[in-house]
Amino acid sequence: MEDIIALCKRRGFIYPSSEIYGGMAAVYDYGPYGVLLKNNIQDAWWKNMVQYRQDVIGLDSGIFMHPTTWKASGHVESFSDPQIDCRVCNNRIRADHMLKKYGYDFDRVSVEEINKTLSELSAKGKLHCDKCGSTDMTEARDFNLLVRTNFGSPVGALKDMKEEDVVYARGETCQGIYLNFKNILDSMRVKLPFGIAQVGKAFRNEIVARQFIFRTREFEQMELQYFVHPRDMAQKFDYWIEERMKWYFDVLCISKENLRLKKHDKLAHYAKSAYDIQYNFKSLNGFDEIEGVHQRGDWDLTRHSKFSGHELDYTDPTTKEKFVPHIMETSVGLNRLVFMVLDFAFKKEELSNGKSRVVLQLPPSIAPIKAAVFPLQKDEKLANAAKNIYTNLCKEFSVEYDDAGNIGKMYRRQDEIGTPFCLTIDYQSLEDNTITIRERDTMRQVRVATSESASYIKDKL
């Protein structure tokens, strides 16, 4: 974890937000390479989920929605995590996380059940603060995760706001899809089964967020809500689980032994069935969730229909049957995928010359920079030739020009940001219009014609 965090800051992937003011807990800024990596993963997801399909369309709904949205969805009432506090040092801890250390799985159970178990552990002297060691802990209580704010009126402190003034930053992106279900039906001439996909920011007032970008208070979700006839749900659910697993293997090149499916034994109130796709994080010492695949039934559309007074049903154009569609959801955290590929790609290698290198073995298709162009030495003729090649290549893909340091240092810098190809222009290049291309993972070097460099890289990508 420490090595990855250090690399991310040193090489411009991820910075602590507002660092000059002491930072903001669980909020991060994506630097020049980080935003490219994140965008490349997002583009790969969008192509697979929307561009390559005829049954899915895209949407970008607002971050702020009418506050009744969150009452209808159940978030105002039940979107919470159980927290306990240390009375000595005021350390705040998620109660379910603490209990997992003792082998208890308290996913989606009442605070009363959690407090019963906490009391038993406390009586045995096992319950203590993980920060100061004190055994003087509060009982667990629910902590709502919605981020509250206001619109329009110059309200003072949030605690003084009236209920009618409260607006919420969205806790999940899918609600904007449900609110636009009727608009999509009326404007896009879609027929069931069909999906609506969206990428966007969501906000959660997390109690504890100490796992770098794995758990943050501001994050991006990539979600598909797939609307089906109830009788087709089982078949479509199995289909989408297989599709999503295949995407991780084929596009992000994650090895099969590092991914697994975990079925939920205890379900959310809206769910009929649910699976997590989990990745084996080296940085977190084990498997944890990166994506959820859920059968949501007709809960969402029915609730929004009830609270809004608008019918959110579907009429089959052939049979004229009228019903509320059921929803199959895939929801993945984009920030977690960035963390996952960094965790999987990060390598420390011992070289044959006795030296070592740090390398990000990212799939070339999502690497921030596809190729780097170097002049072998600081010579104006070599620099001009290298810049000409750079200018031509950057029309095809993301390319970087570098002449700061010797060739070895430039290679190491590009290895650390995951650049799959380095192109070096030397004096032979001026004579026969060839260049040396060095591949990141094997460090093998080949000589190709300058005119063929773009097609060579394209073929490899």
Contacts in CASP RR format, 6 or more apart in sequence:
PFRMAT RR
TARGET T0000
AUTHOR 0000-0000-0000
METHOD contacts of the structure
MODEL  1
MEDIIALCKRRGFIYPSSEIYGGMAAVYDYGPYGVLLKNNIQDAWWKNMV
QYRQDVIGLDSGIFMHPTTWKASGHVESFSDPQIDCRVCNNRIRADHMLK
KYGYDFDRVSVEEINKTLSELSAKGKLHCDKCGSTDMTEARDFNLLVRTN
FGSPVGALKDMKEEDVVYARGETCQGIYLNFKNILDSMRVKLPFGIAQVG
KAFRNEIVARQFIFRTREFEQMELQYFVHPRDMAQKFDYWIEERMKWYFD
VLCISKENLRLKKHDKLAHYAKSAYDIQYNFKSLNGFDEIEGVHQRGDWD
LTRHSKFSGHELDYTDPTTKEKFVPHIMETSVGLNRLVFMVLDFAFKKEE
LSNGKSRVVLQLPPSIAPIKAAVFPLQKDEKLANAAKNIYTNLCKEFSVE
YDDAGNIGKMYRRQDEIGTPFCLTIDYQSLEDNTITIRERDTMRQVRVAT
SESASYIKDKL
1 212 0 8 1.000
1 283 0 8 1.000
1 284 0 8 1.000
3 346 0 8 1.000
3 348 0 8 1.000
3 358 0 8 1.000
4 212 0 8 1.000
4 283 0 8 1.000
4 342 0 8 1.000
4 343 0 8 1.000
4 346 0 8 1.000
5 14 0 8 1.000
5 212 0 8 1.000
7 13 0 8 1.000
7 346 0 8 1.000
7 358 0 8 1.000
7 360 0 8 1.000
7 416 0 8 1.000
8 14 0 8 1.000
8 15 0 8 1.000
8 34 0 8 1.000
8 342 0 8 1.000
9 15 0 8 1.000
9 16 0 8 1.000
10 416 0 8 1.000
11 33 0 8 1.000
11 413 0 8 1.000
11 416 0 8 1.000
11 417 0 8 1.000
12 31 0 8 1.000
12 32 0 8 1.000
12 33 0 8 1.000
12 34 0 8 1.000
13 30 0 8 1.000
13 31 0 8 1.000
13 33 0 8 1.000
13 34 0 8 1.000
13 37 0 8 1.000
13 342 0 8 1.000
13 417 0 8 1.000
14 28 0 8 1.000
14 29 0 8 1.000
14 30 0 8 1.000
14 31 0 8 1.000
14 34 0 8 1.000
14 212 0 8 1.000
14 213 0 8 1.000
14 338 0 8 1.000
15 28 0 8 1.000
15 29 0 8 1.000
15 30 0 8 1.000
15 31 0 8 1.000
16 22 0 8 1.000
16 23 0 8 1.000
16 24 0 8 1.000
16 27 0 8 1.000
16 28 0 8 1.000
16 29 0 8 1.000
17 23 0 8 1.000
17 24 0 8 1.000
17 27 0 8 1.000
17 28 0 8 1.000
17 29 0 8 1.000
18 24 0 8 1.000
18 27 0 8 1.000
25 209 0 8 1.000
25 217 0 8 1.000
26 206 0 8 1.000
26 209 0 8 1.000
26 210 0 8 1.000
26 215 0 8 1.000
26 216 0 8 1.000
26 217 0 8 1.000
27 216 0 8 1.000
27 217 0 8 1.000
27 218 0 8 1.000
28 212 0 8 1.000
28 213 0 8 1.000
28 216 0 8 1.000
28 335 0 8 1.000
30 38 0 8 1.000
32 368 0 8 1.000
33 368 0 8 1.000
33 369 0 8 1.000
33 417 0 8 1.000
34 338 0 8 1.000
34 368 0 8 1.000
36 368 0 8 1.000
36 369 0 8 1.000
36 398 0 8 1.000
37 338 0 8 1.000
37 341 0 8 1.000
37 362 0 8 1.000
37 366 0 8 1.000
37 367 0 8 1.000
37 368 0 8 1.000
38 220 0 8 1.000
38 334 0 8 1.000
38 335 0 8 1.000
38 338 0 8 1.000
40 365 0 8 1.000
40 366 0 8 1.000
40 367 0 8 1.000
40 368 0 8 1.000
41 252 0 8 1.000
41 334 0 8 1.000
41 337 0 8 1.000
41 338 0 8 1.000
41 341 0 8 1.000
41 366 0 8 1.000
42 199 0 8 1.000
42 220 0 8 1.000
42 222 0 8 1.000
42 334 0 8 1.000
44 251 0 8 1.000
44 252 0 8 1.000
44 365 0 8 1.000
44 366 0 8 1.000
45 199 0 8 1.000
45 222 0 8 1.000
45 247 0 8 1.000
45 332 0 8 1.000
45 334 0 8 1.000
46 197 0 8 1.000
46 199 0 8 1.000
46 222 0 8 1.000
48 247 0 8 1.000
48 251 0 8 1.000
49 56 0 8 1.000
49 197 0 8 1.000
49 222 0 8 1.000
49 224 0 8 1.000
50 56 0 8 1.000
50 57 0 8 1.000
50 58 0 8 1.000
50 197 0 8 1.000
55 193 0 8 1.000
55 194 0 8 1.000
55 195 0 8 1.000
56 194 0 8 1.000
56 195 0 8 1.000
56 196 0 8 1.000
56 197 0 8 1.000
56 224 0 8 1.000
56 226 0 8 1.000
57 184 0 8 1.000
57 188 0 8 1.000
57 190 0 8 1.000
57 194 0 8 1.000
57 195 0 8 1.000
57 196 0 8 1.000
57 197 0 8 1.000
58 196 0 8 1.000
58 197 0 8 1.000
58 198 0 8 1.000
59 176 0 8 1.000
59 177 0 8 1.000
59 180 0 8 1.000
59 184 0 8 1.000
59 196 0 8 1.000
59 197 0 8 1.000
59 198 0 8 1.000
60 198 0 8 1.000
60 199 0 8 1.000
60 200 0 8 1.000
61 173 0 8 1.000
61 176 0 8 1.000
61 177 0 8 1.000
61 179 0 8 1.000
61 180 0 8 1.000
61 198 0 8 1.000
62 170 0 8 1.000
62 176 0 8 1.000
63 169 0 8 1.000
63 170 0 8 1.000
63 200 0 8 1.000
63 201 0 8 1.000
63 203 0 8 1.000
64 151 0 8 1.000
64 167 0 8 1.000
64 168 0 8 1.000
64 169 0 8 1.000
64 170 0 8 1.000
65 168 0 8 1.000
65 170 0 8 1.000
65 175 0 8 1.000
65 176 0 8 1.000
65 179 0 8 1.000
67 166 0 8 1.000
67 167 0 8 1.000
67 168 0 8 1.000
68 307 0 8 1.000
68 308 0 8 1.000
69 175 0 8 1.000
69 176 0 8 1.000
69 179 0 8 1.000
69 304 0 8 1.000
70 76 0 8 1.000
70 79 0 8 1.000
70 146 0 8 1.000
70 168 0 8 1.000
70 171 0 8 1.000
70 175 0 8 1.000
71 77 0 8 1.000
71 307 0 8 1.000
72 303 0 8 1.000
72 304 0 8 1.000
72 306 0 8 1.000
72 307 0 8 1.000
72 308 0 8 1.000
73 175 0 8 1.000
73 300 0 8 1.000
73 303 0 8 1.000
73 304 0 8 1.000
74 303 0 8 1.000
75 146 0 8 1.000
75 168 0 8 1.000
75 171 0 8 1.000
76 144 0 8 1.000
76 146 0 8 1.000
78 269 0 8 1.000
79 144 0 8 1.000
79 145 0 8 1.000
79 146 0 8 1.000
79 171 0 8 1.000
80 142 0 8 1.000
80 143 0 8 1.000
80 144 0 8 1.000
80 145 0 8 1.000
81 94 0 8 1.000
81 96 0 8 1.000
81 142 0 8 1.000
81 143 0 8 1.000
81 145 0 8 1.000
81 206 0 8 1.000
81 207 0 8 1.000
82 94 0 8 1.000
82 95 0 8 1.000
82 96 0 8 1.000
82 106 0 8 1.000
82 111 0 8 1.000
82 114 0 8 1.000
82 140 0 8 1.000
82 141 0 8 1.000
82 142 0 8 1.000
82 143 0 8 1.000
83 92 0 8 1.000
83 93 0 8 1.000
83 94 0 8 1.000
83 95 0 8 1.000
83 140 0 8 1.000
83 141 0 8 1.000
83 142 0 8 1.000
83 143 0 8 1.000
83 207 0 8 1.000
84 92 0 8 1.000
84 93 0 8 1.000
84 95 0 8 1.000
84 98 0 8 1.000
84 118 0 8 1.000
84 137 0 8 1.000
84 138 0 8 1.000
84 139 0 8 1.000
84 140 0 8 1.000
84 141 0 8 1.000
85 91 0 8 1.000
85 92 0 8 1.000
85 93 0 8 1.000
85 137 0 8 1.000
85 138 0 8 1.000
86 92 0 8 1.000
86 93 0 8 1.000
86 129 0 8 1.000
86 131 0 8 1.000
86 132 0 8 1.000
86 133 0 8 1.000
86 134 0 8 1.000
86 136 0 8 1.000
86 137 0 8 1.000
86 138 0 8 1.000
87 134 0 8 1.000
87 136 0 8 1.000
87 137 0 8 1.000
87 138 0 8 1.000
88 129 0 8 1.000
88 132 0 8 1.000
88 134 0 8 1.000
88 136 0 8 1.000
89 129 0 8 1.000
89 131 0 8 1.000
89 132 0 8 1.000
89 134 0 8 1.000
91 129 0 8 1.000
91 130 0 8 1.000
91 131 0 8 1.000
91 132 0 8 1.000
92 207 0 8 1.000
92 208 0 8 1.000
93 129 0 8 1.000
93 130 0 8 1.000
93 207 0 8 1.000
93 208 0 8 1.000
94 207 0 8 1.000
94 208 0 8 1.000
95 106 0 8 1.000
95 111 0 8 1.000
95 114 0 8 1.000
95 118 0 8 1.000
95 140 0 8 1.000
96 106 0 8 1.000
96 107 0 8 1.000
96 114 0 8 1.000
97 208 0 8 1.000
98 127 0 8 1.000
98 130 0 8 1.000
99 106 0 8 1.000
99 114 0 8 1.000
99 117 0 8 1.000
99 118 0 8 1.000
99 121 0 8 1.000
100 106 0 8 1.000
102 121 0 8 1.000
102 126 0 8 1.000
104 117 0 8 1.000
106 113 0 8 1.000
106 114 0 8 1.000
106 117 0 8 1.000
107 264 0 8 1.000
107 266 0 8 1.000
108 266 0 8 1.000
108 267 0 8 1.000
108 268 0 8 1.000
109 266 0 8 1.000
111 140 0 8 1.000
111 141 0 8 1.000
111 142 0 8 1.000
114 140 0 8 1.000
115 139 0 8 1.000
115 140 0 8 1.000
118 127 0 8 1.000
118 137 0 8 1.000
118 139 0 8 1.000
118 140 0 8 1.000
121 127 0 8 1.000
122 135 0 8 1.000
122 137 0 8 1.000
125 135 0 8 1.000
127 135 0 8 1.000
127 137 0 8 1.000
128 134 0 8 1.000
128 135 0 8 1.000
128 137 0 8 1.000
129 135 0 8 1.000
129 137 0 8 1.000
143 205 0 8 1.000
143 207 0 8 1.000
144 205 0 8 1.000
145 171 0 8 1.000
145 204 0 8 1.000
145 205 0 8 1.000
145 206 0 8 1.000
146 168 0 8 1.000
146 169 0 8 1.000
146 171 0 8 1.000
146 204 0 8 1.000
146 205 0 8 1.000
147 168 0 8 1.000
147 169 0 8 1.000
147 171 0 8 1.000
147 203 0 8 1.000
147 204 0 8 1.000
147 205 0 8 1.000
147 217 0 8 1.000
148 158 0 8 1.000
148 161 0 8 1.000
148 166 0 8 1.000
148 167 0 8 1.000
148 168 0 8 1.000
149 158 0 8 1.000
149 166 0 8 1.000
149 167 0 8 1.000
149 168 0 8 1.000
149 169 0 8 1.000
150 158 0 8 1.000
150 161 0 8 1.000
150 165 0 8 1.000
150 166 0 8 1.000
150 167 0 8 1.000
151 165 0 8 1.000
151 167 0 8 1.000
153 165 0 8 1.000
155 161 0 8 1.000
155 165 0 8 1.000
169 202 0 8 1.000
169 203 0 8 1.000
170 176 0 8 1.000
170 201 0 8 1.000
170 202 0 8 1.000
170 203 0 8 1.000
171 202 0 8 1.000
171 203 0 8 1.000
171 204 0 8 1.000
172 202 0 8 1.000
172 221 0 8 1.000
172 223 0 8 1.000
172 331 0 8 1.000
173 198 0 8 1.000
173 199 0 8 1.000
173 200 0 8 1.000
173 201 0 8 1.000
173 202 0 8 1.000
173 221 0 8 1.000
173 223 0 8 1.000
174 198 0 8 1.000
174 221 0 8 1.000
174 223 0 8 1.000
174 225 0 8 1.000
174 300 0 8 1.000
174 329 0 8 1.000
174 331 0 8 1.000
175 300 0 8 1.000
176 198 0 8 1.000
177 196 0 8 1.000
177 198 0 8 1.000
177 223 0 8 1.000
177 225 0 8 1.000
178 225 0 8 1.000
178 300 0 8 1.000
178 301 0 8 1.000
178 304 0 8 1.000
178 312 0 8 1.000
179 304 0 8 1.000
180 196 0 8 1.000
181 196 0 8 1.000
181 227 0 8 1.000
181 301 0 8 1.000
181 312 0 8 1.000
182 310 0 8 1.000
182 312 0 8 1.000
184 190 0 8 1.000
184 196 0 8 1.000
185 314 0 8 1.000
191 317 0 8 1.000
192 227 0 8 1.000
192 228 0 8 1.000
192 229 0 8 1.000
192 314 0 8 1.000
192 316 0 8 1.000
192 325 0 8 1.000
193 226 0 8 1.000
193 227 0 8 1.000
193 228 0 8 1.000
193 229 0 8 1.000
193 232 0 8 1.000
193 236 0 8 1.000
194 226 0 8 1.000
194 227 0 8 1.000
195 224 0 8 1.000
195 225 0 8 1.000
195 226 0 8 1.000
195 227 0 8 1.000
196 224 0 8 1.000
196 225 0 8 1.000
196 227 0 8 1.000
197 222 0 8 1.000
197 223 0 8 1.000
197 224 0 8 1.000
197 225 0 8 1.000
198 221 0 8 1.000
198 222 0 8 1.000
198 223 0 8 1.000
199 220 0 8 1.000
199 221 0 8 1.000
199 222 0 8 1.000
199 223 0 8 1.000
199 334 0 8 1.000
200 220 0 8 1.000
200 221 0 8 1.000
200 222 0 8 1.000
201 218 0 8 1.000
201 219 0 8 1.000
201 220 0 8 1.000
201 221 0 8 1.000
202 218 0 8 1.000
202 219 0 8 1.000
202 220 0 8 1.000
202 221 0 8 1.000
203 217 0 8 1.000
203 218 0 8 1.000
203 219 0 8 1.000
204 217 0 8 1.000
204 219 0 8 1.000
205 217 0 8 1.000
206 215 0 8 1.000
206 216 0 8 1.000
206 217 0 8 1.000
208 215 0 8 1.000
209 215 0 8 1.000
209 216 0 8 1.000
209 217 0 8 1.000
211 284 0 8 1.000
212 283 0 8 1.000
212 339 0 8 1.000
213 219 0 8 1.000
213 335 0 8 1.000
213 336 0 8 1.000
213 338 0 8 1.000
213 339 0 8 1.000
214 281 0 8 1.000
214 284 0 8 1.000
214 288 0 8 1.000
214 335 0 8 1.000
214 336 0 8 1.000
214 339 0 8 1.000
216 335 0 8 1.000
219 333 0 8 1.000
219 334 0 8 1.000
219 335 0 8 1.000
220 333 0 8 1.000
220 334 0 8 1.000
220 335 0 8 1.000
221 331 0 8 1.000
221 332 0 8 1.000
221 333 0 8 1.000
221 334 0 8 1.000
222 331 0 8 1.000
222 332 0 8 1.000
222 333 0 8 1.000
222 334 0 8 1.000
223 329 0 8 1.000
223 330 0 8 1.000
223 331 0 8 1.000
223 332 0 8 1.000
224 240 0 8 1.000
224 329 0 8 1.000
224 330 0 8 1.000
224 331 0 8 1.000
225 327 0 8 1.000
225 328 0 8 1.000
225 329 0 8 1.000
226 236 0 8 1.000
226 240 0 8 1.000
226 327 0 8 1.000
226 328 0 8 1.000
226 329 0 8 1.000
226 330 0 8 1.000
227 314 0 8 1.000
227 325 0 8 1.000
227 326 0 8 1.000
227 327 0 8 1.000
228 236 0 8 1.000
228 325 0 8 1.000
228 326 0 8 1.000
228 327 0 8 1.000
228 328 0 8 1.000
229 316 0 8 1.000
229 323 0 8 1.000
229 325 0 8 1.000
229 326 0 8 1.000
230 297 0 8 1.000
230 298 0 8 1.000
230 323 0 8 1.000
230 326 0 8 1.000
233 272 0 8 1.000
233 295 0 8 1.000
233 297 0 8 1.000
233 326 0 8 1.000
233 328 0 8 1.000
236 328 0 8 1.000
237 273 0 8 1.000
237 293 0 8 1.000
237 295 0 8 1.000
237 328 0 8 1.000
240 293 0 8 1.000
240 328 0 8 1.000
240 330 0 8 1.000
241 261 0 8 1.000
241 275 0 8 1.000
241 293 0 8 1.000
244 277 0 8 1.000
244 291 0 8 1.000
244 293 0 8 1.000
244 330 0 8 1.000
245 259 0 8 1.000
245 261 0 8 1.000
245 277 0 8 1.000
248 254 0 8 1.000
248 259 0 8 1.000
248 277 0 8 1.000
249 256 0 8 1.000
249 259 0 8 1.000
251 363 0 8 1.000
251 365 0 8 1.000
252 337 0 8 1.000
252 340 0 8 1.000
252 341 0 8 1.000
252 363 0 8 1.000
252 366 0 8 1.000
253 363 0 8 1.000
254 279 0 8 1.000
254 340 0 8 1.000
254 341 0 8 1.000
254 344 0 8 1.000
255 344 0 8 1.000
257 280 0 8 1.000
258 279 0 8 1.000
258 280 0 8 1.000
258 344 0 8 1.000
259 277 0 8 1.000
259 278 0 8 1.000
259 279 0 8 1.000
259 280 0 8 1.000
260 277 0 8 1.000
260 278 0 8 1.000
260 280 0 8 1.000
260 287 0 8 1.000
261 275 0 8 1.000
261 276 0 8 1.000
261 277 0 8 1.000
261 278 0 8 1.000
262 275 0 8 1.000
262 276 0 8 1.000
262 278 0 8 1.000
262 287 0 8 1.000
262 289 0 8 1.000
263 273 0 8 1.000
263 274 0 8 1.000
263 275 0 8 1.000
264 271 0 8 1.000
264 273 0 8 1.000
264 274 0 8 1.000
264 275 0 8 1.000
264 276 0 8 1.000
267 273 0 8 1.000
267 274 0 8 1.000
268 274 0 8 1.000
268 294 0 8 1.000
269 299 0 8 1.000
270 296 0 8 1.000
270 297 0 8 1.000
270 299 0 8 1.000
270 300 0 8 1.000
271 294 0 8 1.000
271 295 0 8 1.000
271 296 0 8 1.000
271 297 0 8 1.000
272 295 0 8 1.000
272 296 0 8 1.000
272 297 0 8 1.000
273 294 0 8 1.000
273 295 0 8 1.000
274 292 0 8 1.000
274 293 0 8 1.000
274 294 0 8 1.000
274 295 0 8 1.000
275 292 0 8 1.000
275 293 0 8 1.000
275 294 0 8 1.000
276 289 0 8 1.000
276 291 0 8 1.000
276 292 0 8 1.000
276 293 0 8 1.000
277 289 0 8 1.000
277 290 0 8 1.000
277 291 0 8 1.000
277 292 0 8 1.000
277 293 0 8 1.000
277 332 0 8 1.000
278 287 0 8 1.000
278 288 0 8 1.000
278 289 0 8 1.000
278 290 0 8 1.000
279 287 0 8 1.000
279 288 0 8 1.000
279 290 0 8 1.000
279 340 0 8 1.000
279 343 0 8 1.000
279 344 0 8 1.000
280 286 0 8 1.000
280 287 0 8 1.000
281 287 0 8 1.000
281 288 0 8 1.000
281 339 0 8 1.000
281 340 0 8 1.000
281 343 0 8 1.000
282 343 0 8 1.000
282 346 0 8 1.000
283 339 0 8 1.000
283 343 0 8 1.000
289 336 0 8 1.000
290 332 0 8 1.000
290 333 0 8 1.000
290 336 0 8 1.000
290 337 0 8 1.000
290 340 0 8 1.000
291 330 0 8 1.000
291 331 0 8 1.000
291 332 0 8 1.000
291 333 0 8 1.000
292 329 0 8 1.000
292 330 0 8 1.000
292 331 0 8 1.000
292 332 0 8 1.000
293 328 0 8 1.000
293 329 0 8 1.000
293 330 0 8 1.000
294 328 0 8 1.000
294 329 0 8 1.000
294 330 0 8 1.000
294 331 0 8 1.000
295 326 0 8 1.000
295 327 0 8 1.000
295 328 0 8 1.000
295 329 0 8 1.000
296 326 0 8 1.000
296 327 0 8 1.000
296 328 0 8 1.000
296 329 0 8 1.000
297 326 0 8 1.000
297 327 0 8 1.000
298 324 0 8 1.000
298 325 0 8 1.000
298 326 0 8 1.000
298 327 0 8 1.000
299 327 0 8 1.000
300 327 0 8 1.000
301 312 0 8 1.000
301 313 0 8 1.000
301 324 0 8 1.000
301 325 0 8 1.000
301 327 0 8 1.000
302 312 0 8 1.000
302 324 0 8 1.000
304 310 0 8 1.000
304 312 0 8 1.000
305 311 0 8 1.000
305 312 0 8 1.000
305 313 0 8 1.000
305 324 0 8 1.000
312 324 0 8 1.000
313 322 0 8 1.000
313 323 0 8 1.000
313 324 0 8 1.000
313 325 0 8 1.000
314 322 0 8 1.000
314 323 0 8 1.000
314 324 0 8 1.000
314 325 0 8 1.000
315 321 0 8 1.000
315 322 0 8 1.000
316 322 0 8 1.000
316 323 0 8 1.000
341 362 0 8 1.000
341 363 0 8 1.000
341 366 0 8 1.000
342 360 0 8 1.000
345 360 0 8 1.000
345 361 0 8 1.000
345 362 0 8 1.000
345 418 0 8 1.000
346 358 0 8 1.000
346 360 0 8 1.000
347 358 0 8 1.000
347 359 0 8 1.000
347 360 0 8 1.000
347 361 0 8 1.000
348 356 0 8 1.000
348 357 0 8 1.000
348 358 0 8 1.000
349 356 0 8 1.000
349 357 0 8 1.000
349 358 0 8 1.000
349 359 0 8 1.000
350 356 0 8 1.000
351 357 0 8 1.000
357 412 0 8 1.000
357 415 0 8 1.000
358 412 0 8 1.000
358 415 0 8 1.000
358 416 0 8 1.000
359 415 0 8 1.000
359 416 0 8 1.000
359 418 0 8 1.000
359 440 0 8 1.000
359 441 0 8 1.000
360 367 0 8 1.000
360 415 0 8 1.000
360 416 0 8 1.000
360 417 0 8 1.000
360 418 0 8 1.000
361 418 0 8 1.000
361 440 0 8 1.000
361 441 0 8 1.000
362 368 0 8 1.000
362 418 0 8 1.000
362 420 0 8 1.000
364 370 0 8 1.000
364 420 0 8 1.000
364 421 0 8 1.000
364 460 0 8 1.000
364 461 0 8 1.000
365 461 0 8 1.000
367 418 0 8 1.000
367 419 0 8 1.000
367 420 0 8 1.000
368 398 0 8 1.000
368 417 0 8 1.000
368 418 0 8 1.000
368 419 0 8 1.000
369 398 0 8 1.000
369 399 0 8 1.000
369 400 0 8 1.000
369 414 0 8 1.000
369 417 0 8 1.000
369 418 0 8 1.000
369 419 0 8 1.000
370 397 0 8 1.000
370 398 0 8 1.000
370 399 0 8 1.000
370 419 0 8 1.000
370 420 0 8 1.000
370 421 0 8 1.000
370 457 0 8 1.000
370 461 0 8 1.000
371 393 0 8 1.000
371 397 0 8 1.000
371 399 0 8 1.000
371 400 0 8 1.000
371 419 0 8 1.000
371 420 0 8 1.000
371 421 0 8 1.000
371 422 0 8 1.000
371 423 0 8 1.000
371 457 0 8 1.000
372 399 0 8 1.000
372 400 0 8 1.000
372 401 0 8 1.000
372 402 0 8 1.000
372 410 0 8 1.000
372 414 0 8 1.000
372 419 0 8 1.000
372 421 0 8 1.000
372 422 0 8 1.000
372 423 0 8 1.000
373 386 0 8 1.000
373 387 0 8 1.000
373 389 0 8 1.000
373 390 0 8 1.000
373 393 0 8 1.000
373 399 0 8 1.000
373 400 0 8 1.000
373 401 0 8 1.000
373 402 0 8 1.000
373 422 0 8 1.000
373 423 0 8 1.000
373 425 0 8 1.000
374 386 0 8 1.000
374 401 0 8 1.000
374 402 0 8 1.000
374 403 0 8 1.000
374 407 0 8 1.000
374 410 0 8 1.000
374 422 0 8 1.000
374 423 0 8 1.000
374 424 0 8 1.000
374 425 0 8 1.000
375 382 0 8 1.000
375 383 0 8 1.000
375 385 0 8 1.000
375 386 0 8 1.000
375 403 0 8 1.000
375 424 0 8 1.000
375 425 0 8 1.000
376 382 0 8 1.000
376 407 0 8 1.000
376 424 0 8 1.000
376 425 0 8 1.000
376 426 0 8 1.000
376 427 0 8 1.000
377 426 0 8 1.000
378 403 0 8 1.000
381 430 0 8 1.000
382 425 0 8 1.000
382 426 0 8 1.000
382 427 0 8 1.000
382 429 0 8 1.000
382 430 0 8 1.000
383 403 0 8 1.000
385 425 0 8 1.000
385 429 0 8 1.000
385 430 0 8 1.000
386 401 0 8 1.000
386 403 0 8 1.000
386 423 0 8 1.000
386 425 0 8 1.000
387 401 0 8 1.000
389 423 0 8 1.000
389 425 0 8 1.000
389 435 0 8 1.000
389 450 0 8 1.000
389 453 0 8 1.000
390 399 0 8 1.000
390 401 0 8 1.000
392 454 0 8 1.000
393 399 0 8 1.000
393 423 0 8 1.000
393 453 0 8 1.000
393 454 0 8 1.000
393 457 0 8 1.000
396 454 0 8 1.000
396 457 0 8 1.000
396 458 0 8 1.000
397 457 0 8 1.000
397 461 0 8 1.000
400 414 0 8 1.000
400 419 0 8 1.000
402 410 0 8 1.000
402 413 0 8 1.000
402 414 0 8 1.000
403 410 0 8 1.000
404 410 0 8 1.000
407 424 0 8 1.000
410 422 0 8 1.000
411 422 0 8 1.000
411 438 0 8 1.000
414 422 0 8 1.000
414 440 0 8 1.000
415 440 0 8 1.000
418 440 0 8 1.000
419 440 0 8 1.000
420 439 0 8 1.000
420 440 0 8 1.000
420 441 0 8 1.000
420 460 0 8 1.000
420 461 0 8 1.000
421 437 0 8 1.000
421 438 0 8 1.000
421 439 0 8 1.000
421 440 0 8 1.000
421 457 0 8 1.000
421 460 0 8 1.000
422 437 0 8 1.000
422 438 0 8 1.000
422 440 0 8 1.000
423 435 0 8 1.000
423 436 0 8 1.000
423 437 0 8 1.000
423 438 0 8 1.000
423 453 0 8 1.000
424 435 0 8 1.000
424 436 0 8 1.000
424 438 0 8 1.000
425 435 0 8 1.000
426 436 0 8 1.000
428 434 0 8 1.000
429 435 0 8 1.000
429 450 0 8 1.000
433 449 0 8 1.000
433 450 0 8 1.000
433 451 0 8 1.000
434 447 0 8 1.000
434 448 0 8 1.000
434 449 0 8 1.000
434 450 0 8 1.000
435 447 0 8 1.000
435 448 0 8 1.000
435 450 0 8 1.000
435 453 0 8 1.000
436 445 0 8 1.000
436 446 0 8 1.000
436 447 0 8 1.000
437 445 0 8 1.000
437 446 0 8 1.000
437 447 0 8 1.000
437 448 0 8 1.000
437 453 0 8 1.000
437 456 0 8 1.000
437 457 0 8 1.000
438 444 0 8 1.000
438 445 0 8 1.000
439 445 0 8 1.000
439 446 0 8 1.000
439 460 0 8 1.000
448 456 0 8 1.000
END
